[in-house]
Amino acid sequence: MASDSALVSVAERERFEQDGYLIIKGALTQDEVLHYREALDRSYLSAEAAGLVAPGGSLHWLGAVAHCPQAAGLADHHTTFPYVWSLLGWNIHVYHSHLDVHPPLAGRRPFRFEWHQDGGRQNREVETDPRPRLSVKLAYWLSDVSEPGRGNLKVVPGSHLTNWISGPPRRDVVWPDPDGAVEVAAAPGDVLLFDRRLWHSRSDNYSTVTRKVVFFGYTYRWIEIGRAHV
């Protein structure tokens, strides 16, 4: 576990640079997991009352702190934030965050190819190969995704250095996952740190466990992207 003064170790940095992601095991204590999960549950109920929850019960809510003020403690948590600033430096800010709740699916949903890199227009308009990192993201797991099929994040290790992957002509055309794709396993309290360029996708949740996770994205202060959604 990282301390409040730790930088990314040489081994961790090498693994991050090679794979494009790193799992910070046990970043949150059991009490913290319970605290943040209960806060997320309260926010979910308020979203449900406002009619913002999708059919089937899923919620992807931009603005984690705006809709769940208790989540502010995760933005610069002492076990995870040192990893962020040791990768990007001190001149950074939270530019993006969201709350995610995905209950088990009742049945198979229509296929949709969801593989992507974060960054939106950056990926079309920045002419480098590979694209620049520009930002990293932390995913705080509040539910148990230690087994596949629970809405785990799927990633392709090392794909952050690849600008293109094979995909279908339309997102609704059935297409296999990219070669080398894996589902990231994490216990409640584990945190996934990943490069925005890493090709990733959320998997479907066909388990009995509701997927609960909070995301924070960090970039340089001179980049202004979606600050209204922090």
N, C-alpha and C positions, 0 to 999 in steps of 0.2 A: 504493500500500500504506500502511496506517496505521502510525504509529510508536507507541512505548510511551507517549507523552504526548499523542497526538492526540485531539481530539474529532471528532465527525462534522462535516464541513464544511457550510457553508450549502447548497451544491448537493446534497450527499448527503442532508442532512436533509429538504430539500424533496422529493427523489425518494422517500425512504422514506415521508414523510407522504402523498405522492400515490399511490404504488403499493402500499405495505404491505410492501415487501421491498427488499433491496439486496444485490447481489453484491459481495463483497470479493475482488477478483482477486488471486491469488498470495499469499494470506495465509500459506500454509505453503510452505517451501522444498522442493525435490525430496528432500533428505535427510530432512526431517521427514515428508513424505508416505510415504516408504519405511519410516521408523521406526514410524509409527502404523499403517500398513497391515499390517506384519509382526506388530505387537502384536494387531491385530484378528484376523488369521488364526490366531494362537495361541489366542485366546479362542474363536474359532469351533470349532477342533478340540476344545477342552475341552467346549463345549456339545454338540458332536456325540457325543462319548464319553458324555456324560450323558443322551443321548436327548432333547435339548431342541430339536433342529433339526427343522423341519416337513418333511413329505413334499415332495420336490422340492428340498430343501436350503436353504430360506429361514430366516432367523433375525431375530427382532425381540426384543431382549433388554434389558429395563429394568434400569437401574443400570449405566451405562457404566463408572464407576470401580470399582465393586464387582467386576465381572467382567473388567475390563481395567484394572488399576491404572495402566498407562502412559498411559492416556487422561486422567489427572488434569492433565497439562500443557496440555490443550486448554481446560480450564474457565476459565482466566484468561490465555489466550495474549496476548502483548503486542500482536499485530496486530489482534486482534478484540475483546478485552474492553473497550477504551476506547469502542467503539461501543455496547456494552451499557449501561455506566454513564452515558454521555452522554445516552442516551435515558431510562433509568429512574432515574438518580441513584445515590447511593452505598449506600443502605440496601436492599441486595438479596442474594439467595442463589440458588444452584442448587437448584431444586426438583424437577427432572425431567431424566432423561437416558436415552439408549438407544443400543445398537449395532445396526446394520442390515446384513445381508448377504443379497442376493437374486441367486442365480445365474440365468442365462437360463432361461426357461420352455421346456419341451419342446413344448408346444402351447397352444392357446387355452384359457384357464381360464374357468369359468362367470362370467358378468357379475355384478358387485357394485358398486353405487353407493357410492363411498368418499369423496365430497366432504364436508368438515367444517371447522369451526373448532376450534382447541384450546381447552381449558378445561372441557369436560364440563358439570357442573351450573351453572357460572357462566353459561352461555349460556341457561339456562332460568330462573334465579332472580335475575339482576341486571336490574332494570327500567329500562334506558336505551336510547336509540337515537341514535347507535350505542352498542354496548357499550363499556365501558372497556377500554383496552389491557391492563393488569394484568401482562402478561408478554411477553417476546420469546424467540426461539429462534435458535440458531446451528446450522447443518448443515455439518459439515466433510466435504467430498467427497474420498474417497481413491481413487475410481475415475473413469474418464473418462465423463462424461455430457454431453460437448460436442455430441453429436448426439441427436436424439429417438429414443425407442424403447429406451432403455437403463435404464429404471426411473427416469427423471427425475421430479422433483417437478413436478406440474402446479399452477398457481396462476391465479387471476383477478386481475390487477392492479387495485388500487383497491377490491377487495371487502371490505377490512377495515372499511370504513365502512357495510357492508350487513349487517343482522341476518338476512336470509333470502335464499335462492336457490331457484329452481325445482328440484324433485326428484321422484322416482317415489313411488308409494304404498307400495312395498316396495323394499328395497335390491336384490333380485334381478330387478326389472323393468328391462329394457333402456331406457336413458335417455341422451340426448346430454349431452356436457359443457356446463357453463354457457357462455353467450356470453362471448367474450373470453378464454377459457382458453388458456394457453400452457404449454409444457414448458420449464422453466428449464434452460438450457445452462450447464454448468460443467466446468472442467478439474480434474484432480487438484490439490489445494492451494487451490482456490477455496472460499470459505465463503459460504453463504447466510444472511443475517440477515433474519428475518421476524417481523412482528407476529402474535401468537397468533390474532387475529381474522381473518387472511387466509384466505379459503376455499381449501383445497388438497387434493390427493390424490396418492398415489403412482401413477405409470403402470406398466404391465406391462413387463417386461424381455424383449424378443424378440430381443436382440442376441447377440453372442458374448462380451460383457463382463459379469463379475459386478459387481453394484452393491454398493459398500461406502461407508458413511457413518456418522458419529458425530454425535449430536444432544445439545445441552445447552440446557435451558430455564431462564430466569431470571425471578424475580418479587420482589416486595417482602418483606422479612423478616417483616412482620406478616401475611403470607398463608402458611398452612401447608397444603401440598398434596403428598401422596405423598412425604414426605421419606425414607421407607424405600427409595425407588427411585432415590436419587441415587447 
